[in-house]
Amino acid sequence: MSKDDDAGATGSNRDTHYAKLRRSHRDAKREREGLPPVQPRGKRDLPARKGTLYAERGPAESVYLYGLHTVRAALDNPARKITSLKATRNALMRLEIAEDADLPFPVELVAPQEIDRLLGDDAVHQGVLLEARPLSARPLTDLGDATLLVILDQVTDPHNVGAIMRSAVAFGAGALVTTQRHSPQESGVLAKAASGALEMIDHIEVRNLASAIEDIKAQGFTTIGLDSEGPAPIEAGLKGSRIALVLGAEGKGLRQKTRETVDILTRLDMPGAIKSLNVSNATAIALYAAQQYLNRRDQA
């Protein structure tokens, strides 16, 4: 019987407490290393982890990326420092990499089961796993000539942040701004959800979001907070030549200080019975509205 199985059996409260601590430590470690969470199907049906990336102590400066779109974008990004690549023969072909290609990092041909063993059953890796260094966050002063930004107020779900990155790239946003705390770190889960967009947009991390919003306003952006109870529709807040959209976490929404700092609070008007959306969906709609406004302004 494993330790987790034993801890899950009837026993002392101390046994249960320590089992919870072990599971919490395990899940936090997997998230830091970009690995999907363990999702047991039953008390005695935990996937084997011995000898996998989960069981090994991965270097803090490494991130594991998987999936064809994610890996292809990383390979094409000159700013991405790659350590190694594991891939099936079919995945190499789909990535258009010759088996004897002369690359500046080691390439290992593996069976799909080898990557399954490393990542676990939940990762849709498509036969490819890349180890690389995390990308460096950009400074807030490095906005260049961007006319559209996305600012996230403690959105913690890496799936949502990855999807938001994808929409931000699709609608031409120049950067994604997040807080250093209460935001997901770069990981395989986030990168897979972004489907390559992680490599295509500047990511700026700030210590104090309210101060950062003030700095962004000083650079000529109209900062628009999205809130289901906003007093005006988003169309009413689209002003000026530079737009920064500010969105909060699901459930909590924007923090009070953030609400007080943005130029205007707006809402997405929805005629249906449901009046709120997943934050990644709301971001995509807001980006579309903002980009349409900027396009019309440029053509005027």
N, C-alpha and C positions, 0 to 999 in steps of 0.2 A: 504494500500500500504506500502511495506517495505521501509526502508531507501535506500537500494540499488536500488529498483525500482524507487523511487522518484528521486534519484540522476541521474538515467539513462534517465529521461524524459527531455524535453526541459526546460532549466533553465539557471541560471547564470554560468559563468565560474568557480566561486568559488564552486558551488555545484558539478560540474564535478571534480574539483581538489580534493575536500574532498572525493568524492566517490572513486577516484583512490587511494588515500592514504589508505582508509579503506580496499579496496581489496588487496593492496600491503601488508598491515599489516596482514590481514587474511592469505594470502598465505605464507608469511614468517613464521608465527606462526605455521601453519600446517606442514611446512617442518621441523621446529625444533622439533616438537613432533612426527615426523615419520608418519604423516597422508598424504594420497594422496591429490592432489590439487582438488579444486572444479572446475568442468567443466560443467558450465551451458549449457543447450540445447537451451535456449532462455532467453530473458530478464525477463520473468515471470515464468521461470521454474527452479529456483534455488532449490537444495535439501534442505530440512529442516535441520537445524543445532542446534536448541534449545535443550539443554539437552544432546548433544553429546560431545565427547572428544574435538571436535573443539571449542565448546562454553564454555567448562570449562577451568579453568586455571590449566593445567597439571604441575606437579613438574618438574623443570629443570633437575633433576637427573633421570628422567624416560624416557624410550623408549618403544614404543608399537610395538611388533612384531606379524606378522600374517602369515598364510599359514602353511600347514602341515610340509613341509621340513624345513622351517625356524624355526618353534617352536620346532620340534624334535631335531634339531641340538643345539638349545639353551638349551633345557633340558639336553642334553648329555654333555654340556660343563661345567666342574667343576668351571671354572672361571666366569661363568655368575651368577649374583645374581638376583634371580627371586622374584618378589613381589606378583604376583597373576596370575591366569589362568582362562579364561572364555572359555568354549567349549561346543559344542553340544554333545549329547550322541554318535552320529556317529563319530565325530571327536576324542573323547576320545578313542573309540574302534580302530580307525585307528592309533592313537598314542600309542596303547597298554597300556593304563592307565585304571586301574579299577576304577569304580565310587566311591568305598569306599577306594581307595588307601590312605595310610598315607604319605602325602607329606609335606615338610617343608614350604609350602606356601598354601594359600587358593585356592580351586578350586570351581568354580561356574558353574553348568549346566545351559545353556541358550539356547534359540531358535536362529536360524540363524538371525532372524530379529533384535535381540538385538545387535548383532555384527554389522549388517548393520547400525543400528542407531548410533553406536559409531564411526564407521570408515567412513561411507558414502558409496555411491553406487559404487565407482570406485575401492575399495579394494577387490581383490580376496582372501578372508580370509579363505575359506574352512572350516568355522565353528570353528575357534580357534583364540584367541587373548591373547597374553602374555604381561604382564607388567613387565619390568625388569630394572635394572640399566645398563647404557652404559658400554661397556668394556673399560678397561684402555688401552691407547695407550702405545706401547712398546718403549723403548729408542733405539736410533740408534746404541748404543754399544751392543745391544742384538741380533746380527745377528747369533751368534752361528756358526754352520758349514754349514750354507746355501750356496748353490752354484748358486742359481738363484733368482734374485729379479726383481720386477716390480716397477718402479718409475714413478709417474704421475705428470706432470707439469700443474697444475691448470685445471684438468678435473673436471668439476662442476656437471655434470648430474648424479644423484644418480643411475639411471638405468644403465648407462654405467659403473660406478665404481662397482656396484654390479655384472654386467656381467664379468668385468675384474677379480674381486675376484674369481668368479667361475672358470674361465679359469686358473687363477694362481694356485688354489688348484689342479685342474685336472692335470696340468703339473709339479707339485711338487715345485713351487716357495716357498721360505722360508719366504718372507715378502712382504708387499705392503707398499711403502713409498709415502706419500702425504704431501702437504703443509698444515699448520694449517689454513691459509686463502685461499679462493677461491677453496675449496674442500668441498664436502658434508659431513655433520655430520652424525653420525650413526642414522639410521631411519628405520621405517618399510618398506618404499619404497626401500631403498638400500638393506636391508636384504632380502626382497622378491625377488629382482632381483638376489641376490647372491645365493639364493636357498640353504641356509645352510652354504655356504662358509665363511660367516662373522665370524662364530665361529671357523673356521679351519685354519686361517692364521693370523700371527702377523701383526698388523697395526701400522705403525710408522709415526708419524706426526712431521714435522720439520718446523722451522721458516724460514730458508733460504735454498732454494733448491740447489743453487750453492755450498754453503759450505758443505751441506750434501753429495752432489755428490763427492766432494773432499775427505771427510771422508770415503766414500764407496770405492773410488779408493785406498785410503791408506790401506784398509783392503783386498786388492788383487783382487778387481772386475774390469773387463773390462766394462766400461760404454758405452753403445751403444744407441745413439739417433736415433729414427725412424722419418724420414722426407720424404715426397713424392718426394722431389728434392735432396735427399741424393746422394753424389757422388759415392757411392759404394753399391752393393747389400748387404743385411744383412749377407749373408754367408761369405763375406770378413771381417766382423768385429768380427766374433766369434773367439776369441782368449783367451788363458789362461784357468784356472780351475774354475773361478767364473765369472758369467755373470750378469750384471744389465741392463735391458732394460728400456729406458727412452722414454715416449710418452707424447705428448701434447694434448691440447684440440682440438676438431674438429673446423675447420675454422682457428683458430689462430696458431695451431701447437705448436712447441717448442718455448719458448721465446729466444731472442737473447743471453742472458747471459747463458741460459742452453745449447744452441747450441755450445757456446764457451767453455763450461766446460767439456762436455762429451769427451771420448777418440776418438770416431769416429761417424760420421753421416752416416747412411745407409738408404736404401730404400727397400721396398718390390717390387720386379719386378713382374708385372702383364701383361700378354700378351693380355688381353681383352681390349675393348674400354674404360672401366672405370678404372681409374688409382689411385683412392683413395678409402679407406674403412672407415666405422665406426670405431672409436678408439677401441671399444671392440673387433671387428673382427680382426683388425690389430694386437692387442695384442695377441690374440689367435694364429694367424699364427706365430708371432715372438717367442712366447713361445715354440711352436712346434719345430721351427728351432733350437732354443737354446738348448732345451732338447735333440734333436737328436744329436747335436754337442757334448754335455757333455757326452752322452751315448757312442758315438764312441770314445771319448777321454779316458774314463774310461776303455774301452775294448782294447785299443791299448797297 
